[in-house]
């Protein structure tokens, strides 16, 4: 399984971005897909996760502003981010769990500044 995240960029506070993550495998077979983010000197933190049969969970910082979704027809995971704040600046990574294996895409940088 290969994951490729893109869509990062620079936006002003209050702006929006959508991050797609294209999977080489069938997303319908993955047990979970998720978005994480990482800032220099810090751990990679969970932003949002979709678990088959267990629904969707968001980090408190993302609730009400971010939406995670999967388009199984396109084998693509999305993160819609609205009302972006400077503290959302990070490298965002997509993740998938398939069987006993954990897969990561290369990160995409999101910068929020005026």
C-alpha positions, -999 to +999 in steps of 0.1 A: +000+000+000+013+034-009-002+067+003+003+100-013-008+132+005-010+165-013-029+198-012-008+216+014+000+252+010-001+286+027-033+302+038-043+332+059-060+327+092-097+318+087-090+302+054-097+267+042-077+239+026-086+203+016-059+177+018-064+146-004-045+113+003-045+089-026-041+052-018-027+026-041-050+000-025-087-002-020-096+021+008-127-001+015-104-028+028-085-006+053-096-010+089-087+026+097-075+057+079-064+088+097-047+122+095-018+131+118+003+163+120+037+171+133+055+202+142+093+206+148+104+191+181+070+175+188+054+141+184+032+132+155-003+138+168-036+124+157-060+149+141-088+127+129-095+090+123-121+069+105-125+034+118-146+009+100-175+001+122-164+025+149-170+058+133-151+090+133-131+107+160-114+141+161-088+157+182-104+185+203-084+211+183-100+199+151-136+195+163-161+217+145-134+229+120-121+198+102-139+170+084-123+137+076-139+116+048-131+087+025-142+083-011-139+046-017-147+049-054-116+071-058-095+053-030-089+087-015-089+100+020-097+137+026-092+163+053-113+194+048-099+221+071-119+253+077-112+284+098-075+276+099-055+290+128-018+297+130-014+268+154-026+245+127+007+250+109+023+216+106+033+188+083+002+166+078+005+129+072-021+104+062-021+069+077-038+036+069-040+003+087-044-028+066-043-061+083-014-061+107+004-033+088+006+004+093+012+026+063+022+063+061+023+088+033+048+115+029+038+146+046+023+178+032+031+212+047+003+235+058+013+270+067-012+295+083-001+331+085-011+366+076 
